Amino acid sequence: MAETMTANNNADMMTPEVISVTTARVACDGGGGPLGHPLVWLTLGTDGEVTCPYCSRRYVRGAGGDDD
């Protein structure tokens, strides 16, 4: 999955990608390639989401997730 950043219409700031997942644990490498980062495993919190500390991608539990 390639990392995508979208321009905010109100400013020139970039908004991190939000990824819908169906598992309680996810792996993030920042999209790989020269703009990637080391592979890290993240566990969704009780609120059903987690943010990668390297690239700020936000992983959010979608419908049909497991209960790990």
PQR file with spaces between the fields and no chain letter, atoms N, CA, C, O and H, PARSE charges and radii, in Angstrom:
ATOM       1  N    MET     1       0.842   -1.176    0.000 -0.4000 1.5000
ATOM       2  CA   MET     1       0.000    0.000    0.000 -0.0000 2.0000
ATOM       3  C    MET     1       0.890    1.242    0.000  0.5500 1.7000
ATOM       4  O    MET     1       1.739    1.384    0.880 -0.5500 1.4000
ATOM       5  N    ALA     2       0.722    2.098   -0.918 -0.4000 1.5000
ATOM       6  CA   ALA     2       1.539    3.299   -1.000 -0.0000 2.0000
ATOM       7  C    ALA     2       0.982    4.379   -0.089  0.5500 1.7000
ATOM       8  O    ALA     2      -0.231    4.545    0.043 -0.5500 1.4000
ATOM       9  H    ALA     2       0.032    1.983   -1.633  0.4000 1.0000
ATOM      10  N    GLU     3       1.887    5.101    0.529 -0.4000 1.5000
ATOM      11  CA   GLU     3       1.470    6.198    1.399 -0.0000 2.0000
ATOM      12  C    GLU     3       0.947    7.340    0.536  0.5500 1.7000
ATOM      13  O    GLU     3       1.563    7.719   -0.460 -0.5500 1.4000
ATOM      14  H    GLU     3       2.872    4.966    0.422  0.4000 1.0000
ATOM      15  N    THR     4      -0.184    7.873    0.931 -0.4000 1.5000
ATOM      16  CA   THR     4      -0.721    9.010    0.199 -0.0000 2.0000
ATOM      17  C    THR     4      -0.944   10.154    1.160  0.5500 1.7000
ATOM      18  O    THR     4      -1.402    9.955    2.285 -0.5500 1.4000
ATOM      19  H    THR     4      -0.684    7.566    1.740  0.4000 1.0000
ATOM      20  N    MET     5      -0.627   11.322    0.724 -0.4000 1.5000
ATOM      21  CA   MET     5      -0.855   12.523    1.520 -0.0000 2.0000
ATOM      22  C    MET     5      -1.765   13.419    0.689  0.5500 1.7000
ATOM      23  O    MET     5      -1.599   13.535   -0.525 -0.5500 1.4000
ATOM      24  H    MET     5      -0.255   11.484   -0.190  0.4000 1.0000
ATOM      25  N    THR     6      -2.718   14.045    1.346 -0.4000 1.5000
ATOM      26  CA   THR     6      -3.633   14.915    0.623 -0.0000 2.0000
ATOM      27  C    THR     6      -3.463   16.340    1.099  0.5500 1.7000
ATOM      28  O    THR     6      -3.303   16.593    2.293 -0.5500 1.4000
ATOM      29  H    THR     6      -2.853   13.951    2.332  0.4000 1.0000
ATOM      30  N    ALA     7      -3.497   17.253    0.178 -0.4000 1.5000
ATOM      31  CA   ALA     7      -3.347   18.665    0.534 -0.0000 2.0000
ATOM      32  C    ALA     7      -4.631   19.165    1.186  0.5500 1.7000
ATOM      33  O    ALA     7      -5.731   18.864    0.723 -0.5500 1.4000
ATOM      34  H    ALA     7      -3.627   17.048   -0.792  0.4000 1.0000
ATOM      35  N    ASN     8      -4.484   19.912    2.239 -0.4000 1.5000
ATOM      36  CA   ASN     8      -5.619   20.514    2.929 -0.0000 2.0000
ATOM      37  C    ASN     8      -6.009   21.768    2.157  0.5500 1.7000
ATOM      38  O    ASN     8      -5.158   22.615    1.889 -0.5500 1.4000
ATOM      39  H    ASN     8      -3.590   20.157    2.615  0.4000 1.0000
ATOM      40  N    ASN     9      -7.275   21.899    1.800 -0.4000 1.5000
ATOM      41  CA   ASN     9      -7.721   23.047    1.019 -0.0000 2.0000
ATOM      42  C    ASN     9      -7.565   24.364    1.766  0.5500 1.7000
ATOM      43  O    ASN     9      -7.415   25.411    1.136 -0.5500 1.4000
ATOM      44  H    ASN     9      -7.967   21.210    2.018  0.4000 1.0000
ATOM      45  N    ASN    10      -7.598   24.333    3.095 -0.4000 1.5000
ATOM      46  CA   ASN    10      -7.523   25.556    3.882 -0.0000 2.0000
ATOM      47  C    ASN    10      -6.093   26.019    4.136  0.5500 1.7000
ATOM      48  O    ASN    10      -5.873   27.156    4.552 -0.5500 1.4000
ATOM      49  H    ASN    10      -7.720   23.482    3.606  0.4000 1.0000
ATOM      50  N    ALA    11      -5.133   25.153    3.890 -0.4000 1.5000
ATOM      51  CA   ALA    11      -3.733   25.502    4.146 -0.0000 2.0000
ATOM      52  C    ALA    11      -2.847   24.610    3.288  0.5500 1.7000
ATOM      53  O    ALA    11      -3.339   23.713    2.604 -0.5500 1.4000
ATOM      54  H    ALA    11      -5.312   24.229    3.552  0.4000 1.0000
ATOM      55  N    ASP    12      -1.564   24.852    3.324 -0.4000 1.5000
ATOM      56  CA   ASP    12      -0.627   24.031    2.579 -0.0000 2.0000
ATOM      57  C    ASP    12      -0.133   22.847    3.403  0.5500 1.7000
ATOM      58  O    ASP    12       0.849   22.208    3.028 -0.5500 1.4000
ATOM      59  H    ASP    12      -1.164   25.581    3.880  0.4000 1.0000
ATOM      60  N    MET    13      -0.785   22.548    4.501 -0.4000 1.5000
ATOM      61  CA   MET    13      -0.394   21.440    5.365 -0.0000 2.0000
ATOM      62  C    MET    13      -0.791   20.126    4.704  0.5500 1.7000
ATOM      63  O    MET    13      -1.709   20.089    3.884 -0.5500 1.4000
ATOM      64  H    MET    13      -1.583   23.067    4.806  0.4000 1.0000
ATOM      65  N    MET    14      -0.103   19.055    5.060 -0.4000 1.5000
ATOM      66  CA   MET    14      -0.406   17.739    4.541 -0.0000 2.0000
ATOM      67  C    MET    14      -1.123   16.936    5.622  0.5500 1.7000
ATOM      68  O    MET    14      -0.788   17.042    6.802 -0.5500 1.4000
ATOM      69  H    MET    14       0.643   19.085    5.726  0.4000 1.0000
ATOM      70  N    THR    15      -2.114   16.128    5.219 -0.4000 1.5000
ATOM      71  CA   THR    15      -2.885   15.314    6.129 -0.0000 2.0000
ATOM      72  C    THR    15      -2.455   13.864    5.971  0.5500 1.7000
ATOM      73  O    THR    15      -2.471   13.344    4.855 -0.5500 1.4000
ATOM      74  H    THR    15      -2.386   16.042    4.261  0.4000 1.0000
ATOM      75  N    PRO    16      -2.068   13.188    7.067 -0.5600 1.5000
ATOM      76  CA   PRO    16      -1.639   11.786    6.971  0.2800 2.0000
ATOM      77  C    PRO    16      -2.781   10.885    6.505  0.5500 1.7000
ATOM      78  O    PRO    16      -3.959   11.188    6.696 -0.5500 1.4000
ATOM      79  N    GLU    17      -2.404    9.791    5.900 -0.4000 1.5000
ATOM      80  CA   GLU    17      -3.357    8.815    5.394 -0.0000 2.0000
ATOM      81  C    GLU    17      -4.072    8.108    6.543  0.5500 1.7000
ATOM      82  O    GLU    17      -3.460    7.808    7.568 -0.5500 1.4000
ATOM      83  H    GLU    17      -1.447    9.545    5.744  0.4000 1.0000
ATOM      84  N    VAL    18      -5.368    7.843    6.371 -0.4000 1.5000
ATOM      85  CA   VAL    18      -6.146    7.054    7.323 -0.0000 2.0000
ATOM      86  C    VAL    18      -6.453    5.731    6.645  0.5500 1.7000
ATOM      87  O    VAL    18      -7.003    5.705    5.544 -0.5500 1.4000
ATOM      88  H    VAL    18      -5.865    8.087    5.539  0.4000 1.0000
ATOM      89  N    ILE    19      -6.094    4.619    7.310 -0.4000 1.5000
ATOM      90  CA   ILE    19      -6.240    3.295    6.728 -0.0000 2.0000
ATOM      91  C    ILE    19      -7.223    2.489    7.558  0.5500 1.7000
ATOM      92  O    ILE    19      -7.062    2.361    8.772 -0.5500 1.4000
ATOM      93  H    ILE    19      -5.648    4.640    8.204  0.4000 1.0000
ATOM      94  N    SER    20      -8.239    1.946    6.904 -0.4000 1.5000
ATOM      95  CA   SER    20      -9.219    1.097    7.571 -0.0000 2.0000
ATOM      96  C    SER    20      -8.666   -0.324    7.620  0.5500 1.7000
ATOM      97  O    SER    20      -8.220   -0.852    6.601 -0.5500 1.4000
ATOM      98  H    SER    20      -8.369    2.049    5.918  0.4000 1.0000
ATOM      99  N    VAL    21      -8.692   -0.949    8.804 -0.4000 1.5000
ATOM     100  CA   VAL    21      -8.161   -2.297    8.985 -0.0000 2.0000
ATOM     101  C    VAL    21      -9.203   -3.187    9.642  0.5500 1.7000
ATOM     102  O    VAL    21     -10.170   -2.699   10.227 -0.5500 1.4000
ATOM     103  H    VAL    21      -9.054   -0.520    9.632  0.4000 1.0000
ATOM     104  N    THR    22      -9.002   -4.500    9.542 -0.4000 1.5000
ATOM     105  CA   THR    22      -9.931   -5.446   10.149 -0.0000 2.0000
ATOM     106  C    THR    22      -9.275   -6.288   11.234  0.5500 1.7000
ATOM     107  O    THR    22      -9.907   -7.190   11.782 -0.5500 1.4000
ATOM     108  H    THR    22      -8.217   -4.897    9.066  0.4000 1.0000
ATOM     109  N    THR    23      -8.014   -6.004   11.550 -0.4000 1.5000
ATOM     110  CA   THR    23      -7.297   -6.742   12.583 -0.0000 2.0000
ATOM     111  C    THR    23      -6.879   -5.804   13.701  0.5500 1.7000
ATOM     112  O    THR    23      -6.815   -4.589   13.518 -0.5500 1.4000
ATOM     113  H    THR    23      -7.501   -5.271   11.105  0.4000 1.0000
ATOM     114  N    ALA    24      -6.593   -6.385   14.869 -0.4000 1.5000
ATOM     115  CA   ALA    24      -6.203   -5.584   16.024 -0.0000 2.0000
ATOM     116  C    ALA    24      -4.720   -5.199   15.978  0.5500 1.7000
ATOM     117  O    ALA    24      -4.308   -4.256   16.654 -0.5500 1.4000
ATOM     118  H    ALA    24      -6.645   -7.372   15.018  0.4000 1.0000
ATOM     119  N    ARG    25      -3.908   -5.928   15.180 -0.4000 1.5000
ATOM     120  CA   ARG    25      -2.487   -5.609   15.031 -0.0000 2.0000
ATOM     121  C    ARG    25      -2.202   -5.319   13.570  0.5500 1.7000
ATOM     122  O    ARG    25      -2.683   -6.020   12.679 -0.5500 1.4000
ATOM     123  H    ARG    25      -4.243   -6.694   14.631  0.4000 1.0000
ATOM     124  N    VAL    26      -1.414   -4.279   13.333 -0.4000 1.5000
ATOM     125  CA   VAL    26      -1.053   -3.902   11.971 -0.0000 2.0000
ATOM     126  C    VAL    26       0.445   -3.667   11.892  0.5500 1.7000
ATOM     127  O    VAL    26       1.086   -3.331   12.888 -0.5500 1.4000
ATOM     128  H    VAL    26      -1.024   -3.710   14.057  0.4000 1.0000
ATOM     129  N    ALA    27       0.996   -3.845   10.700 -0.4000 1.5000
ATOM     130  CA   ALA    27       2.408   -3.568   10.456 -0.0000 2.0000
ATOM     131  C    ALA    27       2.493   -2.320    9.578  0.5500 1.7000
ATOM     132  O    ALA    27       1.739   -2.179    8.615 -0.5500 1.4000
ATOM     133  H    ALA    27       0.475   -4.117    9.891  0.4000 1.0000
ATOM     134  N    CYS    28       3.410   -1.422    9.915 -0.4000 1.5000
ATOM     135  CA   CYS    28       3.587   -0.205    9.132 -0.0000 2.0000
ATOM     136  C    CYS    28       5.062   -0.042    8.790  0.5500 1.7000
ATOM     137  O    CYS    28       5.929   -0.159    9.656 -0.5500 1.4000
ATOM     138  H    CYS    28       4.022   -1.537   10.697  0.4000 1.0000
ATOM     139  N    ASP    29       5.335    0.229    7.513 -0.4000 1.5000
ATOM     140  CA   ASP    29       6.706    0.516    7.085 -0.0000 2.0000
ATOM     141  C    ASP    29       6.792    1.860    6.379  0.5500 1.7000
ATOM     142  O    ASP    29       7.785    2.158    5.716 -0.5500 1.4000
ATOM     143  H    ASP    29       4.631    0.324    6.809  0.4000 1.0000
ATOM     144  N    GLY    30       5.755    2.665    6.522 -0.4000 1.5000
ATOM     145  CA   GLY    30       5.740    3.993    5.924 -0.0000 2.0000
ATOM     146  C    GLY    30       5.577    3.989    4.428  0.5500 1.7000
ATOM     147  O    GLY    30       5.759    5.024    3.787 -0.5500 1.4000
ATOM     148  H    GLY    30       4.948    2.423    7.061  0.4000 1.0000
ATOM     149  N    GLY    31       5.241    2.862    3.855 -0.4000 1.5000
ATOM     150  CA   GLY    31       5.064    2.782    2.413 -0.0000 2.0000
ATOM     151  C    GLY    31       6.276    2.233    1.691  0.5500 1.7000
ATOM     152  O    GLY    31       6.248    2.062    0.473 -0.5500 1.4000
ATOM     153  H    GLY    31       5.092    2.021    4.375  0.4000 1.0000
ATOM     154  N    GLY    32       7.336    1.954    2.423 -0.4000 1.5000
ATOM     155  CA   GLY    32       8.532    1.375    1.815 -0.0000 2.0000
ATOM     156  C    GLY    32       9.288    2.376    0.968  0.5500 1.7000
ATOM     157  O    GLY    32       8.990    3.571    0.969 -0.5500 1.4000
ATOM     158  H    GLY    32       7.359    2.092    3.414  0.4000 1.0000
ATOM     159  N    GLY    33      10.257    1.874    0.254 -0.4000 1.5000
ATOM     160  CA   GLY    33      11.055    2.729   -0.612 -0.0000 2.0000
ATOM     161  C    GLY    33      11.871    3.738    0.179  0.5500 1.7000
ATOM     162  O    GLY    33      12.033    3.589    1.390 -0.5500 1.4000
ATOM     163  H    GLY    33      10.498    0.904    0.253  0.4000 1.0000
ATOM     164  N    PRO    34      12.388    4.761   -0.488 -0.5600 1.5000
ATOM     165  CA   PRO    34      13.253    5.738    0.174  0.2800 2.0000
ATOM     166  C    PRO    34      12.535    6.602    1.205  0.5500 1.7000
ATOM     167  O    PRO    34      13.186    7.207    2.056 -0.5500 1.4000
ATOM     168  N    LEU    35      11.204    6.672    1.145 -0.4000 1.5000
ATOM     169  CA   LEU    35      10.469    7.488    2.109 -0.0000 2.0000
ATOM     170  C    LEU    35       9.889    6.656    3.248  0.5500 1.7000
ATOM     171  O    LEU    35       9.164    7.183    4.092 -0.5500 1.4000
ATOM     172  H    LEU    35      10.675    6.180    0.453  0.4000 1.0000
ATOM     173  N    GLY    36      10.196    5.375    3.279 -0.4000 1.5000
ATOM     174  CA   GLY    36       9.670    4.486    4.309 -0.0000 2.0000
ATOM     175  C    GLY    36      10.431    4.621    5.622  0.5500 1.7000
ATOM     176  O    GLY    36      11.270    5.505    5.793 -0.5500 1.4000
ATOM     177  H    GLY    36      10.785    4.946    2.594  0.4000 1.0000
ATOM     178  N    HIS    37      10.110    3.714    6.543 -0.4000 1.5000
ATOM     179  CA   HIS    37      10.780    3.667    7.840 -0.0000 2.0000
ATOM     180  C    HIS    37      10.866    2.220    8.274  0.5500 1.7000
ATOM     181  O    HIS    37      10.292    1.358    7.609 -0.5500 1.4000
ATOM     182  H    HIS    37       9.428    2.996    6.403  0.4000 1.0000
ATOM     183  N    PRO    38      11.566    1.909    9.372 -0.5600 1.5000
ATOM     184  CA   PRO    38      11.651    0.510    9.828  0.2800 2.0000
ATOM     185  C    PRO    38      10.246   -0.056   10.082  0.5500 1.7000
ATOM     186  O    PRO    38       9.343    0.662   10.511 -0.5500 1.4000
ATOM     187  N    LEU    39      10.085   -1.344    9.812 -0.4000 1.5000
ATOM     188  CA   LEU    39       8.808   -2.012   10.047 -0.0000 2.0000
ATOM     189  C    LEU    39       8.500   -2.015   11.534  0.5500 1.7000
ATOM     190  O    LEU    39       9.324   -2.435   12.347 -0.5500 1.4000
ATOM     191  H    LEU    39      10.819   -1.927    9.464  0.4000 1.0000
ATOM     192  N    VAL    40       7.319   -1.550   11.884 -0.4000 1.5000
ATOM     193  CA   VAL    40       6.870   -1.574   13.281 -0.0000 2.0000
ATOM     194  C    VAL    40       5.495   -2.235   13.331  0.5500 1.7000
ATOM     195  O    VAL    40       4.685   -2.088   12.416 -0.5500 1.4000
ATOM     196  H    VAL    40       6.650   -1.209   11.224  0.4000 1.0000
ATOM     197  N    TRP    41       5.248   -2.962   14.414 -0.4000 1.5000
ATOM     198  CA   TRP    41       3.941   -3.572   14.657 -0.0000 2.0000
ATOM     199  C    TRP    41       3.209   -2.716   15.660  0.5500 1.7000
ATOM     200  O    TRP    41       3.756   -2.360   16.703 -0.5500 1.4000
ATOM     201  H    TRP    41       5.905   -3.082   15.158  0.4000 1.0000
ATOM     202  N    LEU    42       1.965   -2.384   15.343 -0.4000 1.5000
ATOM     203  CA   LEU    42       1.152   -1.520   16.198 -0.0000 2.0000
ATOM     204  C    LEU    42      -0.122   -2.256   16.592  0.5500 1.7000
ATOM     205  O    LEU    42      -0.670   -3.019   15.796 -0.5500 1.4000
ATOM     206  H    LEU    42       1.520   -2.674   14.496  0.4000 1.0000
ATOM     207  N    THR    43      -0.591   -2.034   17.805 -0.4000 1.5000
ATOM     208  CA   THR    43      -1.829   -2.639   18.285 -0.0000 2.0000
ATOM     209  C    THR    43      -2.871   -1.553   18.477  0.5500 1.7000
ATOM     210  O    THR    43      -2.617   -0.542   19.132 -0.5500 1.4000
ATOM     211  H    THR    43      -0.145   -1.415   18.452  0.4000 1.0000
ATOM     212  N    LEU    44      -4.050   -1.768   17.901 -0.4000 1.5000
ATOM     213  CA   LEU    44      -5.128   -0.797   18.041 -0.0000 2.0000
ATOM     214  C    LEU    44      -5.521   -0.679   19.508  0.5500 1.7000
ATOM     215  O    LEU    44      -5.551   -1.671   20.236 -0.5500 1.4000
ATOM     216  H    LEU    44      -4.256   -2.590   17.369  0.4000 1.0000
ATOM     217  N    GLY    45      -5.818    0.537   19.931 -0.4000 1.5000
ATOM     218  CA   GLY    45      -6.231    0.790   21.303 -0.0000 2.0000
ATOM     219  C    GLY    45      -7.694    0.446   21.514  0.5500 1.7000
ATOM     220  O    GLY    45      -8.364   -0.036   20.600 -0.5500 1.4000
ATOM     221  H    GLY    45      -5.794    1.343   19.340  0.4000 1.0000
ATOM     222  N    THR    46      -8.183    0.691   22.705 -0.4000 1.5000
ATOM     223  CA   THR    46      -9.577    0.401   23.028 -0.0000 2.0000
ATOM     224  C    THR    46     -10.540    1.262   22.217  0.5500 1.7000
ATOM     225  O    THR    46     -11.714    0.922   22.076 -0.5500 1.4000
ATOM     226  H    THR    46      -7.639    1.083   23.447  0.4000 1.0000
ATOM     227  N    ASP    47     -10.045    2.371   21.686 -0.4000 1.5000
ATOM     228  CA   ASP    47     -10.879    3.234   20.844 -0.0000 2.0000
ATOM     229  C    ASP    47     -10.909    2.762   19.388  0.5500 1.7000
ATOM     230  O    ASP    47     -11.579    3.368   18.552 -0.5500 1.4000
ATOM     231  H    ASP    47      -9.091    2.648   21.800  0.4000 1.0000
ATOM     232  N    GLY    48     -10.177    1.670   19.081 -0.4000 1.5000
ATOM     233  CA   GLY    48     -10.203    1.110   17.736 -0.0000 2.0000
ATOM     234  C    GLY    48      -9.296    1.798   16.745  0.5500 1.7000
ATOM     235  O    GLY    48      -9.504    1.686   15.537 -0.5500 1.4000
ATOM     236  H    GLY    48      -9.633    1.177   19.760  0.4000 1.0000
ATOM     237  N    GLU    49      -8.285    2.514   17.233 -0.4000 1.5000
ATOM     238  CA   GLU    49      -7.359    3.161   16.307 -0.0000 2.0000
ATOM     239  C    GLU    49      -5.974    3.283   16.923  0.5500 1.7000
ATOM     240  O    GLU    49      -5.804    3.187   18.138 -0.5500 1.4000
ATOM     241  H    GLU    49      -8.116    2.605   18.214  0.4000 1.0000
ATOM     242  N    VAL    50      -4.975    3.499   16.046 -0.4000 1.5000
ATOM     243  CA   VAL    50      -3.593    3.713   16.468 -0.0000 2.0000
ATOM     244  C    VAL    50      -2.910    4.562   15.401  0.5500 1.7000
ATOM     245  O    VAL    50      -3.235    4.466   14.217 -0.5500 1.4000
ATOM     246  H    VAL    50      -5.113    3.577   15.059  0.4000 1.0000
ATOM     247  N    THR    51      -1.963    5.391   15.827 -0.4000 1.5000
ATOM     248  CA   THR    51      -1.209    6.248   14.920 -0.0000 2.0000
ATOM     249  C    THR    51       0.250    5.809   14.929  0.5500 1.7000
ATOM     250  O    THR    51       0.839    5.612   15.992 -0.5500 1.4000
ATOM     251  H    THR    51      -1.699    5.469   16.788  0.4000 1.0000
ATOM     252  N    CYS    52       0.825    5.658   13.751 -0.4000 1.5000
ATOM     253  CA   CYS    52       2.231    5.263   13.646 -0.0000 2.0000
ATOM     254  C    CYS    52       3.114    6.401   14.157  0.5500 1.7000
ATOM     255  O    CYS    52       2.951    7.547   13.736 -0.5500 1.4000
ATOM     256  H    CYS    52       0.346    5.818   12.887  0.4000 1.0000
ATOM     257  N    PRO    53       4.052    6.092   15.068 -0.5600 1.5000
ATOM     258  CA   PRO    53       4.920    7.141   15.600  0.2800 2.0000
ATOM     259  C    PRO    53       5.945    7.658   14.591  0.5500 1.7000
ATOM     260  O    PRO    53       6.508    8.735   14.786 -0.5500 1.4000
ATOM     261  N    TYR    54       6.193    6.911   13.522 -0.4000 1.5000
ATOM     262  CA   TYR    54       7.153    7.349   12.507 -0.0000 2.0000
ATOM     263  C    TYR    54       6.518    8.250   11.449  0.5500 1.7000
ATOM     264  O    TYR    54       7.010    9.348   11.190 -0.5500 1.4000
ATOM     265  H    TYR    54       5.736    6.036   13.363  0.4000 1.0000
ATOM     266  N    CYS    55       5.422    7.786   10.838 -0.4000 1.5000
ATOM     267  CA   CYS    55       4.889    8.486    9.668 -0.0000 2.0000
ATOM     268  C    CYS    55       3.507    9.104    9.891  0.5500 1.7000
ATOM     269  O    CYS    55       2.964    9.740    8.987 -0.5500 1.4000
ATOM     270  H    CYS    55       5.022    6.895   11.049  0.4000 1.0000
ATOM     271  N    SER    56       2.942    8.927   11.064 -0.4000 1.5000
ATOM     272  CA   SER    56       1.641    9.490   11.436 -0.0000 2.0000
ATOM     273  C    SER    56       0.461    8.901   10.670  0.5500 1.7000
ATOM     274  O    SER    56      -0.634    9.461   10.712 -0.5500 1.4000
ATOM     275  H    SER    56       3.383    8.411   11.798  0.4000 1.0000
ATOM     276  N    ARG    57       0.661    7.780    9.969 -0.4000 1.5000
ATOM     277  CA   ARG    57      -0.488    7.100    9.380 -0.0000 2.0000
ATOM     278  C    ARG    57      -1.414    6.698   10.511  0.5500 1.7000
ATOM     279  O    ARG    57      -0.958    6.270   11.571 -0.5500 1.4000
ATOM     280  H    ARG    57       1.550    7.325    9.935  0.4000 1.0000
ATOM     281  N    ARG    58      -2.715    6.833   10.288 -0.4000 1.5000
ATOM     282  CA   ARG    58      -3.700    6.462   11.302 -0.0000 2.0000
ATOM     283  C    ARG    58      -4.426    5.209   10.844  0.5500 1.7000
ATOM     284  O    ARG    58      -5.001    5.178    9.756 -0.5500 1.4000
ATOM     285  H    ARG    58      -3.085    7.181    9.427  0.4000 1.0000
ATOM     286  N    TYR    59      -4.397    4.179   11.677 -0.4000 1.5000
ATOM     287  CA   TYR    59      -5.080    2.921   11.379 -0.0000 2.0000
ATOM     288  C    TYR    59      -6.339    2.884   12.231  0.5500 1.7000
ATOM     289  O    TYR    59      -6.285    3.069   13.447 -0.5500 1.4000
ATOM     290  H    TYR    59      -3.930    4.204   12.561  0.4000 1.0000
ATOM     291  N    VAL    60      -7.487    2.641   11.573 -0.4000 1.5000
ATOM     292  CA   VAL    60      -8.782    2.661   12.234 -0.0000 2.0000
ATOM     293  C    VAL    60      -9.511    1.349   11.933  0.5500 1.7000
ATOM     294  O    VAL    60      -9.564    0.907   10.785 -0.5500 1.4000
ATOM     295  H    VAL    60      -7.531    2.491   10.585  0.4000 1.0000
ATOM     296  N    ARG    61     -10.072    0.732   12.981 -0.4000 1.5000
ATOM     297  CA   ARG    61     -10.792   -0.526   12.787 -0.0000 2.0000
ATOM     298  C    ARG    61     -12.071   -0.264   12.007  0.5500 1.7000
ATOM     299  O    ARG    61     -12.886    0.579   12.383 -0.5500 1.4000
ATOM     300  H    ARG    61     -10.029    1.091   13.913  0.4000 1.0000
ATOM     301  N    GLY    62     -12.233   -1.010   10.902 -0.4000 1.5000
ATOM     302  CA   GLY    62     -13.441   -0.916   10.091 -0.0000 2.0000
ATOM     303  C    GLY    62     -14.421   -2.003   10.490  0.5500 1.7000
ATOM     304  O    GLY    62     -14.170   -2.749   11.436 -0.5500 1.4000
ATOM     305  H    GLY    62     -11.571   -1.695   10.597  0.4000 1.0000
ATOM     306  N    ALA    63     -15.511   -2.099    9.794 -0.4000 1.5000
ATOM     307  CA   ALA    63     -16.515   -3.124   10.066 -0.0000 2.0000
ATOM     308  C    ALA    63     -15.945   -4.510    9.803  0.5500 1.7000
ATOM     309  O    ALA    63     -15.143   -4.703    8.889 -0.5500 1.4000
ATOM     310  H    ALA    63     -15.716   -1.493    9.025  0.4000 1.0000
ATOM     311  N    GLY    64     -16.375   -5.481   10.625 -0.4000 1.5000
ATOM     312  CA   GLY    64     -15.954   -6.865   10.429 -0.0000 2.0000
ATOM     313  C    GLY    64     -14.602   -7.194   11.023  0.5500 1.7000
ATOM     314  O    GLY    64     -13.983   -8.183   10.629 -0.5500 1.4000
ATOM     315  H    GLY    64     -17.027   -5.325   11.368  0.4000 1.0000
ATOM     316  N    GLY    65     -14.118   -6.378   11.979 -0.4000 1.5000
ATOM     317  CA   GLY    65     -12.818   -6.624   12.599 -0.0000 2.0000
ATOM     318  C    GLY    65     -12.855   -7.787   13.559  0.5500 1.7000
ATOM     319  O    GLY    65     -13.921   -8.192   14.022 -0.5500 1.4000
ATOM     320  H    GLY    65     -14.620   -5.575   12.300  0.4000 1.0000
ATOM     321  N    ASP    66     -11.659   -8.338   13.863 -0.4000 1.5000
ATOM     322  CA   ASP    66     -11.577   -9.431   14.832 -0.0000 2.0000
ATOM     323  C    ASP    66     -11.487   -8.876   16.244  0.5500 1.7000
ATOM     324  O    ASP    66     -11.427   -7.662   16.437 -0.5500 1.4000
ATOM     325  H    ASP    66     -10.793   -8.009   13.487  0.4000 1.0000
ATOM     326  N    ASP    67     -11.478   -9.755   17.220 -0.4000 1.5000
ATOM     327  CA   ASP    67     -11.451   -9.330   18.617 -0.0000 2.0000
ATOM     328  C    ASP    67     -10.153   -9.677   19.301  0.5500 1.7000
ATOM     329  O    ASP    67     -10.169   -9.952   20.501 -0.5500 1.4000
ATOM     330  H    ASP    67     -11.526  -10.742   17.063  0.4000 1.0000
ATOM     331  N    ASP    68      -9.007   -9.681   18.598 -0.4000 1.5000
ATOM     332  CA   ASP    68      -7.713  -10.018   19.182 -0.0000 2.0000
ATOM     333  C    ASP    68      -7.320   -9.049   20.266  0.5500 1.7000
ATOM     334  O    ASP    68      -6.253   -9.191   20.863 -0.5500 1.4000
ATOM     335  H    ASP    68      -8.994   -9.457   17.623  0.4000 1.0000
